[in-house]
Amino acid sequence: MRAPAPTITTILVACLAAFSLSACAPPAPEPSPTATGFASEEEAFAAAEETYRAYVDALNDVDLADPQTFEPLFALTTGELNDLDRRTFSEMHAAGQSVSGETRILAINGLRSDGNEVDIESCIDVSNVDVRDANGTSLVSADRPDRQLETISLVRNEAGDVRLQRIDTSDVAATCEG
């Protein structure tokens, strides 16, 4: 699950022409609001953590027998992650799979903040999570680590909402402390 510069040339003559014509032109329309970068790295990490925690809560509330429970999860994602979640949960529902247990967040650390993009790292405990097929057989690998380290990439959209765009889980051998 993976996902990511403009140059402006200013010409003096163009600026002078624009300034001289501005007195004759009607007032410029109000620009539509667009997302701007976070005020601080602290604000970016706080928004990312809040959104990620909401995503995990929505994940824990999923009932594979009821596709309506997928919607809060989808509302917190964008791009390829949204497409992947939609496809995966639809396939799990169609296959009659069930999920039990909850993912617990043990730790979250800010990694990077750049404009509208934020990367965080999370240590999660999935020891109580089980996925079963329609016959009741567990689909969880016996060697799945109870704790997993994830890198989560989030982006602030034009409306100012923060959405998950990618989640990378470390190799099976990589675990986290919590």
N, CA and C of each residue as an Amber inpcrd file, in Angstrom:
protein
   534
   0.8420000  -1.1680000   0.0000000   0.0000000   0.0000000   0.0000000
   0.8940000   1.2400000   0.0000000   1.1740000   1.6570000  -1.1560000
   2.0790000   2.7850000  -1.2630000   1.4980000   3.9330000  -2.0790000
   2.0070000   5.1430000  -1.8750000   1.7130000   6.2780000  -2.7010000
   2.7990000   7.4000000  -2.6080000   3.1180000  10.0900000  -3.0360000
   3.9460000  10.8020000  -3.7870000   5.0310000  10.3150000  -4.2600000
   5.5320000  20.9100000  -7.7170000   6.7270000  21.6410000  -7.4690000
   6.6900000  22.7220000  -8.4860000   6.2530000  23.6880000  -8.3230000
   5.9510000  24.6540000  -9.3520000   7.0010000  25.7470000  -9.4020000
   7.3710000  26.1980000 -10.5950000   8.3030000  27.2940000 -10.7730000
   7.5370000  28.4680000 -11.3450000   7.7280000  29.6770000 -10.7580000
   7.0400000  30.8760000 -11.2280000   8.0890000  31.8350000 -11.7410000
   7.9500000  32.2450000 -12.9910000   8.8660000  33.2200000 -13.5770000
   8.1660000  34.5570000 -13.6120000   8.7950000  35.5580000 -12.9920000
   8.2020000  36.8920000 -12.9510000   8.9060000  37.7730000 -13.9580000
   8.1380000  38.3740000 -14.8490000   8.6840000  39.2690000 -15.8710000
   8.2370000  40.6770000 -15.5250000   9.1670000  41.5770000 -15.3830000
   8.8790000  42.9400000 -14.9690000   7.8530000  43.6080000 -15.8620000
   7.9310000  43.4490000 -17.1480000   6.9970000  44.0980000 -18.0660000
   5.5830000  43.5940000 -17.8290000   5.4190000  42.3110000 -17.6060000
   4.0900000  41.7500000 -17.3670000   3.5020000  42.3120000 -16.0850000
   4.3280000  42.4640000 -15.0720000   3.8420000  43.0230000 -13.8080000
   3.3980000  44.4680000 -13.9970000   4.2090000  45.2450000 -14.6960000
   3.8470000  46.6450000 -14.9180000   2.5590000  46.7540000 -15.7170000
   2.3890000  45.9020000 -16.7210000   1.1660000  45.9190000 -17.5230000
  -0.0350000  45.5350000 -16.6650000   0.1200000  44.5470000 -15.8330000
  -0.9870000  44.1140000 -14.9730000  -1.3710000  45.2220000 -14.0030000
  -0.3750000  45.8840000 -13.4440000  -0.6730000  46.9650000 -12.4990000
  -1.3530000  48.1320000 -13.1950000  -0.9240000  48.4490000 -14.3950000
  -1.5110000  49.5990000 -15.0860000  -2.9360000  49.3110000 -15.5360000
  -3.2610000  48.0630000 -15.8240000  -4.6140000  47.7090000 -16.2530000
  -5.5560000  47.4220000 -15.0880000  -5.0250000  47.2240000 -13.8970000
  -5.8760000  46.8310000 -12.7720000  -6.8770000  47.9140000 -12.3910000
  -6.5720000  49.1530000 -12.6560000  -7.5130000  50.2290000 -12.3290000
  -8.7240000  50.1890000 -13.2420000  -8.6080000  49.6130000 -14.4360000
  -9.7030000  49.5440000 -15.3960000 -10.5150000  48.2690000 -15.2660000
 -10.0210000  47.3070000 -14.5730000 -10.6760000  46.0040000 -14.5100000
 -11.6210000  45.9300000 -13.3200000 -12.6790000  45.1230000 -13.4400000
 -13.5640000  44.9210000 -12.2890000 -12.8020000  44.1880000 -11.1890000
 -13.3050000  44.2500000  -9.9590000 -12.6060000  43.5640000  -8.8690000
 -12.5170000  42.0580000  -9.1410000 -11.4330000  41.4880000  -8.7290000
 -11.2240000  40.0510000  -8.9250000 -12.2080000  39.2700000  -8.0620000
 -12.6970000  38.1440000  -8.5750000 -13.6040000  37.3290000  -7.7620000
 -12.8630000  36.7490000  -6.5640000 -13.6130000  36.4640000  -5.5120000
 -13.0190000  35.8590000  -4.3220000 -12.5340000  34.4580000  -4.6790000
 -11.3110000  34.1370000  -4.3400000 -10.8440000  32.7830000  -4.6360000
 -11.5600000  31.7750000  -3.7480000 -11.7580000  30.5830000  -4.2930000
 -12.3700000  29.5490000  -3.4700000 -11.3310000  29.0660000  -2.4750000
 -11.7780000  28.6790000  -1.2890000 -10.8190000  28.2650000  -0.2720000
 -10.0870000  26.9940000  -0.6910000  -8.8020000  26.9800000  -0.4440000
  -8.0040000  25.7850000  -0.6860000  -7.2160000  25.4910000   0.5750000
  -6.8600000  24.2560000   0.7270000  -6.1070000  23.8650000   1.9080000
  -4.7240000  24.4940000   1.8570000  -4.2920000  24.9690000   2.9810000
  -2.9360000  25.4790000   3.0970000  -2.1970000  24.5610000   4.0400000
  -0.9070000  24.6990000   4.0750000  -0.1220000  23.8620000   4.9630000
  -0.5320000  24.0600000   6.4060000  -0.1290000  23.1340000   7.2250000
  -0.4210000  23.2280000   8.6480000   0.3670000  24.3840000   9.2500000
  -0.1680000  24.9720000  10.3020000   0.4900000  26.1000000  10.9570000
   1.8180000  25.6780000  11.5780000   1.9050000  24.4320000  12.0080000
   3.1310000  23.9390000  12.6290000   3.2060000  22.4260000  12.4490000
   4.3810000  21.9080000  12.6780000   4.5560000  20.4590000  12.6290000
   3.7180000  19.7980000  13.7150000   3.6370000  20.4470000  14.8680000
   2.8270000  19.9220000  15.9730000   1.3580000  19.7940000  15.5610000
   0.8360000  20.8220000  14.8870000  -0.5530000  20.7790000  14.4070000
  -0.7410000  19.6610000  13.3870000   0.2250000  19.5010000  12.5000000
   0.1380000  18.4550000  11.4730000   0.1040000  17.0700000  12.1090000
   0.9980000  16.8290000  13.0600000   1.0410000  15.5230000  13.7130000
  -0.2220000  15.2710000  14.5330000  -0.7390000  16.3020000  15.1920000
  -1.9760000  16.1380000  15.9740000  -3.1510000  15.7880000  15.0640000
  -3.2540000  16.4650000  13.9260000  -4.3430000  16.1820000  12.9800000
  -4.1950000  14.7810000  12.3930000  -2.9650000  14.3980000  12.0890000
  -2.7170000  13.0600000  11.5440000  -3.0710000  11.9870000  12.5690000
  -2.6610000  12.1980000  13.8090000  -2.9740000  11.2220000  14.8560000
  -4.4810000  11.1020000  15.0670000  -5.1650000  12.2270000  15.1090000
  -6.6190000  12.2100000  15.2970000  -7.3040000  11.4240000  14.1730000
  -6.8860000  11.6700000  12.9430000  -7.4870000  10.9790000  11.7980000
  -7.1570000   9.4930000  11.8180000  -5.9170000   9.1580000  12.1350000
  -5.5290000   7.7460000  12.1840000  -6.2850000   7.0080000  13.2860000
  -6.4130000   7.6350000  14.4540000  -7.1790000   6.9990000  15.5400000
  -8.6330000   6.7750000  15.1220000  -9.2170000   7.7460000  14.4170000
 -10.5910000   7.5910000  13.9250000 -10.6710000   6.4370000  12.9220000
  -9.6440000   6.2930000  12.0890000  -9.5950000   5.1940000  11.1170000
  -9.5660000   3.8430000  11.8320000  -8.7190000   3.7120000  12.8430000
  -8.6310000   2.4490000  13.5840000  -9.9500000   2.1710000  14.3050000
 -10.5690000   3.2110000  14.8810000 -11.8900000   3.0270000  15.5060000
 -12.9040000   2.5300000  14.4800000 -12.9020000   3.1310000  13.2910000
 -13.8280000   2.7100000  12.2290000 -13.5190000   1.2790000  11.7900000
 -12.2430000   0.9390000  11.7190000 -11.8390000  -0.4210000  11.3670000
 -12.3670000  -1.4170000  12.3990000 -12.2590000  -1.0580000  13.6700000
 -12.7400000  -1.9330000  14.7370000 -14.2580000  -2.0830000  14.7290000
 -14.9640000  -1.1300000  14.1400000 -16.4290000  -1.1790000  14.0770000
 -16.9570000  -1.8890000  12.8320000 -16.0660000  -2.3210000  11.9440000
 -16.5030000  -2.9920000  10.7140000 -17.1410000  -4.3400000  11.0460000
 -18.3020000  -4.5650000  10.4530000 -18.9780000  -5.8620000  10.4850000
 -19.0260000  -6.3180000   9.0310000 -18.2510000  -7.3240000   8.6910000
 -18.1480000  -7.7450000   7.2940000 -19.4810000  -8.1960000   6.7060000
 -20.4440000  -8.5260000   7.5440000 -21.7730000  -8.9120000   7.0580000
 -22.6160000  -7.6960000   6.6980000 -22.1820000  -6.5010000   7.1130000
 -22.9550000  -5.2750000   6.8920000 -22.0920000  -4.2140000   6.2070000
 -22.1500000  -4.1200000   4.8750000 -21.3180000  -3.1610000   4.1410000
 -21.5190000  -1.7050000   4.5620000 -22.6390000  -1.3760000   5.1730000
 -22.8400000   0.0030000   5.6490000 -21.7870000   0.3800000   6.6840000
 -21.2630000  -0.6110000   7.4140000 -20.2480000  -0.3260000   8.4380000
 -18.8930000   0.0030000   7.8270000 -18.7390000  -0.2030000   6.5150000
 -17.4810000   0.1250000   5.8380000 -17.3690000   1.6250000   5.5670000
 -18.5090000   2.2960000   5.4430000 -18.5280000   3.6960000   4.9970000
 -17.7000000   4.6440000   5.8620000 -17.7780000   4.5730000   7.2090000
 -16.9400000   5.4810000   8.0150000 -15.4450000   5.2850000   7.7500000
 -15.0560000   4.0590000   7.4490000 -13.6640000   3.7600000   7.1190000
 -13.2860000   4.4120000   5.7930000 -14.1440000   4.2480000   4.7860000
 -13.8850000   4.8260000   3.4660000 -13.8200000   6.3510000   3.5200000
 -14.6090000   6.9540000   4.3960000 -14.6530000   8.4170000   4.5010000
 -13.3370000   9.0010000   5.0140000 -12.4910000   8.1780000   5.5980000
 -11.2270000   8.6460000   6.1690000 -10.0230000   8.3620000   5.2790000
 -10.2780000   7.8310000   4.0720000  -9.1890000   7.4970000   3.1580000
  -9.3610000   8.2220000   1.8350000  -8.2940000   8.2210000   1.0570000
  -8.3170000   8.8510000  -0.2620000  -7.4100000   8.0690000  -1.2030000
  -7.5910000   8.2870000  -2.4820000  -6.7050000   7.7220000  -3.4940000
  -6.6500000   6.2130000  -3.5010000  -5.4360000   5.6870000  -3.6840000
  -5.2460000   4.2440000  -3.8020000  -5.6600000   3.4880000  -2.5500000
  -5.4570000   4.0700000  -1.3660000  -5.8670000   3.3850000  -0.1400000
  -7.3820000   3.2490000  -0.0950000  -8.0920000   4.2780000  -0.5200000
  -9.5500000   4.2060000  -0.5660000  -9.9830000   3.1010000  -1.5250000
  -9.3660000   3.0710000  -2.7050000  -9.6840000   2.0210000  -3.6860000
  -9.3950000   0.6320000  -3.1230000  -8.2450000   0.4790000  -2.4820000
  -7.8540000  -0.8070000  -1.9150000  -8.8220000  -1.2380000  -0.8180000
  -9.1510000  -0.3240000   0.0980000 -10.0900000  -0.6560000   1.1750000
 -11.4450000  -1.0630000   0.6090000 -11.9350000  -0.3120000  -0.3620000
 -13.2400000  -0.6410000  -0.9650000 -13.2200000  -2.0350000  -1.5980000
 -12.1780000  -2.3220000  -2.3390000 -12.0670000  -3.6190000  -3.0030000
 -11.9220000  -4.7470000  -1.9720000 -11.0310000  -4.5660000  -1.0040000
 -10.7620000  -5.6040000  -0.0120000 -11.9950000  -5.9250000   0.8240000
 -12.6430000  -4.8920000   1.3620000 -13.8000000  -5.1510000   2.2210000
 -14.9780000  -5.7090000   1.4320000 -15.1300000  -5.2910000   0.1880000
 -16.1890000  -5.8600000  -0.6620000 -15.9280000  -7.3400000  -0.9220000
 -14.6630000  -7.6890000  -1.1990000 -14.3090000  -9.0900000  -1.4350000
 -14.5120000  -9.9270000  -0.1750000 -14.1290000  -9.3940000   0.9730000
 -14.3030000 -10.1210000   2.2300000 -15.7880000 -10.3460000   2.5120000
 -16.5970000  -9.3240000   2.2650000 -18.0440000  -9.4440000   2.4520000
 -18.6080000 -10.5160000   1.5180000 -18.2440000 -10.4480000   0.2400000
 -18.7580000 -11.4030000  -0.7520000 -18.3450000 -12.8380000  -0.4240000
 -17.1730000 -13.0100000   0.1780000 -16.6840000 -14.3460000   0.5230000
 -17.2800000 -14.8670000   1.8290000 -18.0770000 -14.0440000   2.4990000
 -18.6960000 -14.4780000   3.7490000 -17.7440000 -14.5350000   4.9250000
 -16.6650000 -13.7820000   4.8450000 -15.7000000 -13.7700000   5.9370000
 -16.2390000 -12.9780000   7.1260000 -15.6380000 -13.2200000   8.2840000
 -15.9960000 -12.4710000   9.4900000 -14.7170000 -12.0570000  10.1980000
 -14.8120000 -10.9880000  10.9450000 -13.6690000 -10.4950000  11.7070000
 -14.1040000 -10.3130000  13.1510000 -13.1950000 -10.6320000  14.0640000
 -13.4650000 -10.4250000  15.4850000 -12.2230000  -9.8370000  16.1310000
 -12.4120000  -9.2410000  17.3010000 -11.3060000  -8.6200000  18.0130000
 -11.0800000  -7.1980000  17.5550000 -10.1790000  -6.5330000  18.2360000
  -9.8980000  -5.1300000  17.9210000  -8.4080000  -4.8800000  17.7870000
  -8.0830000  -3.9720000  16.8830000  -6.7270000  -3.4580000  16.7580000
  -6.5590000  -2.3780000  17.8200000  -5.4600000  -2.4580000  18.5670000
  -5.1770000  -1.4370000  19.5780000  -3.9260000  -0.6690000  19.1780000
  -4.0030000   0.6460000  19.3080000  -2.8410000   1.4990000  19.0410000
  -2.0210000   1.5790000  20.3210000  -0.7520000   1.2090000  20.2280000
   0.1370000   1.2590000  21.3840000   0.9630000   2.5360000  21.4100000
   1.3180000   3.0460000  20.2440000   2.1380000   4.2620000  20.1730000
   2.0050000   4.8810000  18.7920000   2.1090000   6.2050000  18.7480000
   2.1270000   6.9490000  17.4870000   3.2400000   7.9810000  17.5750000
   4.0510000   8.0530000  16.5230000   5.1350000   9.0350000  16.4600000
   5.0750000   9.7830000  15.1380000   5.2750000  11.0880000  15.2010000
   5.3590000  11.8800000  13.9810000   6.6930000  11.6420000  13.3030000
   6.6600000  11.4870000  11.9830000   7.8910000  11.2760000  11.2210000
   8.2580000  12.4760000  10.3710000   7.2650000  12.9950000   9.6110000
   7.5540000  14.0540000   8.6400000   6.2960000  14.8510000   8.3860000
   6.4740000  16.1550000   8.2290000   5.3730000  17.0360000   7.8470000
   5.9000000  17.9800000   6.7790000   5.1840000  18.0440000   5.6440000
   5.6200000  18.8820000   4.5360000   4.3850000  19.4230000   3.8300000
   4.0590000  20.6850000   4.0790000   2.8760000  21.2830000   3.4620000
   1.6160000  20.5960000   3.9270000   0.9030000  19.9570000   3.0090000
  -0.3400000  19.2630000   3.3290000  -0.1510000  17.7680000   3.5460000
   1.0740000  17.2960000   3.5550000   1.3410000  15.8700000   3.7190000
   2.0300000  15.6010000   5.0480000   1.6280000  14.4970000   5.6690000
   2.1570000  14.1200000   6.9770000   2.4040000  12.6140000   6.9880000
   3.5210000  12.2070000   7.5570000   3.8000000  10.7870000   7.7700000
   3.9410000  10.5480000   9.2630000   3.2700000   9.5020000   9.7290000
   3.3950000   9.0910000  11.1200000   3.7200000   7.6020000  11.1490000
   4.1640000   7.1630000  12.3070000   4.4690000   5.7610000  12.5190000
   3.6280000   5.2940000  13.6930000   3.0700000   4.1040000  13.5860000
   2.2210000   3.5880000  14.6500000   2.5890000   2.1500000  14.9720000
   2.6140000   1.8570000  16.2490000   2.7690000   0.4900000  16.7170000
   1.3720000   0.0120000  17.0990000   0.9240000  -1.0680000  16.4670000
  -0.4130000  -1.5830000  16.7600000  -0.3310000  -3.0060000  17.2930000
  -1.2980000  -3.3460000  18.1310000  -1.4390000  -4.6910000  18.6680000
  -2.6380000  -5.3330000  17.9830000  -2.3910000  -6.3850000  17.2180000
  -3.4620000  -7.0980000  16.5110000  -3.6300000  -8.5130000  17.0650000
  -3.1260000  -8.7490000  18.2700000  -3.1400000 -10.1000000  18.8400000
  -4.5490000 -10.6590000  19.0140000  -5.5480000  -9.7960000  19.1970000
  -6.9250000 -10.2570000  19.3960000  -7.7520000 -10.2440000  18.1190000
  -7.1460000  -9.8830000  16.9900000  -7.8870000  -9.7990000  15.7300000
  -7.8190000 -11.1460000  15.0070000  -8.9870000 -11.6330000  14.6190000
  -9.0650000 -12.8740000  13.8560000 -10.0040000 -12.6640000  12.6750000
  -9.6360000 -13.2160000  11.5480000 -10.4820000 -13.1940000  10.3550000
 -10.7650000 -14.6490000  10.0060000 -12.0500000 -14.9510000   9.8040000
 -12.4490000 -16.3290000   9.5060000 -13.1890000 -16.3960000   8.1830000
 -13.0160000 -17.5200000   7.4920000 -13.7370000 -17.7200000   6.2380000
 -15.1770000 -18.1360000   6.5380000 -15.9480000 -18.3600000   5.4990000
 -17.3650000 -18.7030000   5.6540000 -17.5670000 -20.0100000   6.4180000
 -16.5490000 -20.8740000   6.4550000 -16.6380000 -22.1450000   7.1860000
 -16.1450000 -22.0280000   8.6240000 -15.6950000 -20.8400000   9.0160000
 -15.2160000 -20.6380000  10.3820000 -13.7420000 -20.9050000  10.5820000
 -13.0150000 -21.1550000   9.5130000 -11.5810000 -21.4100000   9.6010000
 -10.8240000 -20.0860000   9.6210000  -9.9020000 -19.9650000  10.5760000
  -9.1160000 -18.7340000  10.6820000  -8.2350000 -18.5540000   9.4520000
  -8.1980000 -17.3280000   8.9590000  -7.3600000 -16.9710000   7.8110000
  -6.0760000 -16.2670000   8.2460000  -5.9000000 -16.1050000   9.5530000
  -4.7300000 -15.4120000  10.0880000  -3.5570000 -16.3840000  10.1460000
  -2.4500000 -15.9650000   9.5850000  -1.2440000 -16.7810000   9.5850000
  -0.7700000 -17.0130000  11.0180000  -0.3340000 -18.2200000  11.3010000
   0.1490000 -18.5550000  12.6410000   1.3860000 -17.7530000  13.0180000
   2.1370000 -17.2850000  12.0290000   3.3540000 -16.5300000  12.3310000
   3.1600000 -15.0150000  12.2590000   1.9120000 -14.5650000  12.1970000
   1.6590000 -13.1140000  12.2120000   2.1060000 -12.5570000  13.5650000
   2.9250000 -11.5160000  13.5590000   3.3290000 -10.9180000  14.8430000
   2.1380000 -10.2320000  15.5120000   2.1000000 -10.2960000  16.8390000
   1.0180000  -9.6540000  17.5920000   1.0830000  -8.1390000  17.4860000
   2.3060000  -7.6370000  17.3680000   2.5060000  -6.1880000  17.2320000
   3.1050000  -5.9060000  15.8660000   2.6070000  -4.8420000  15.2490000
   3.0870000  -4.4770000  13.9230000   3.4080000  -2.9930000  13.8810000
   4.4370000  -2.6680000  13.1340000   4.8420000  -1.2850000  12.9410000
   4.3340000  -0.8240000  11.5840000   3.5720000   0.2650000  11.5760000
   3.0240000   0.8120000  10.3400000   3.5370000   2.2270000  10.1260000
   3.7540000   2.5760000   8.8650000   4.0120000   3.9570000   8.4800000
   2.7890000   4.4170000   7.7150000   2.1880000   5.5050000   8.1750000
   0.9400000   6.0000000   7.6160000   1.1900000   7.3530000   6.9770000
   0.8070000   7.4990000   5.7100000   0.9120000   8.7740000   5.0020000
  -0.4810000   9.3690000   4.8990000  -0.5910000  10.6270000   5.2990000
  -1.8660000  11.3270000   5.2710000  -1.7210000  12.6110000   4.4810000
  -2.8400000  13.1140000   3.9870000  -2.8370000  14.3450000   3.2130000
  -4.0470000  15.1750000   3.6120000  -3.8580000  16.4870000   3.6300000
  -4.9730000  17.4050000   3.8710000  -5.5560000  17.7620000   2.5130000
  -6.8730000  17.5390000   2.3420000  -7.5140000  17.8150000   1.0510000
  -7.9160000  19.2830000   0.9410000  -8.5140000  19.6550000  -0.1970000
  -8.8790000  21.0510000  -0.4470000  -9.8810000  21.5880000   0.5590000
 -10.6960000  20.7120000   1.1250000 -11.6710000  21.1300000   2.1380000
 -11.0200000  21.2830000   3.5090000  -9.7500000  20.8960000   3.6290000
  -9.0420000  21.0070000   4.8960000  -9.1110000  19.7500000   5.7470000
  -9.7390000  18.6930000   5.2200000  -9.8520000  17.4370000   5.9590000
  -8.5990000  16.5930000   5.7500000  -8.1710000  15.9150000   6.7860000
  -6.9970000  15.0520000   6.7030000  -7.4700000  13.6260000   6.4230000
  -6.8590000  12.9910000   5.4220000  -7.2520000  11.6450000   5.0000000
  -6.0150000  10.7550000   4.8570000  -6.1690000   9.4750000   5.1790000
  -5.1000000   8.5140000   4.9780000  -4.9890000   8.2170000   3.4940000
  -3.7480000   8.2220000   2.9820000  -3.5520000   7.8920000   1.5730000
  -2.6940000   6.6420000   1.3720000  -1.9840000   6.2170000   2.4220000
  -1.1550000   5.0160000   2.2950000  -0.8290000   4.4820000   3.6850000
  -0.8130000   3.1580000   3.8050000  -0.3590000   2.4950000   5.0240000
   0.6410000   1.4320000   4.6040000   1.8430000   1.5180000   5.1410000
   2.8780000   0.5230000   4.8690000   3.1500000  -0.2310000   6.1580000
   3.0360000  -1.5460000   6.1110000   3.3340000  -2.3770000   7.2680000
   4.7220000  -2.9540000   7.0860000   5.5160000  -2.8770000   8.1420000
   6.8860000  -3.3890000   8.0830000   6.8840000  -4.8860000   7.8230000
   8.0470000  -5.4020000   7.4410000   8.2000000  -6.8380000   7.2260000
   7.7130000  -7.5980000   8.4490000   7.3250000  -8.8410000   8.2310000
   6.8290000  -9.6730000   9.3200000   7.8400000  -9.7170000  10.4630000
   9.1270000  -9.7010000  10.1490000  10.1570000  -9.7680000  11.1840000
  10.2320000  -8.4860000  12.0090000   9.7550000  -7.3970000  11.4560000
   9.8330000  -6.1260000  12.1770000   8.6390000  -5.9920000  13.1140000
   8.9290000  -5.7800000  14.3650000   7.8680000  -5.5490000  15.3450000
   8.1780000  -4.2610000  16.0700000   7.2810000  -3.8660000  16.9030000
   7.4820000  -2.6210000  17.6360000   7.2980000  -2.8610000  19.1220000
   7.8530000  -1.9930000  19.8810000   7.7020000  -2.0500000  21.3320000
   6.5390000  -1.1680000  21.7250000   5.8420000  -1.5220000  22.7480000
   4.7070000  -0.7040000  23.1720000   4.3780000  -0.8840000  24.6000000
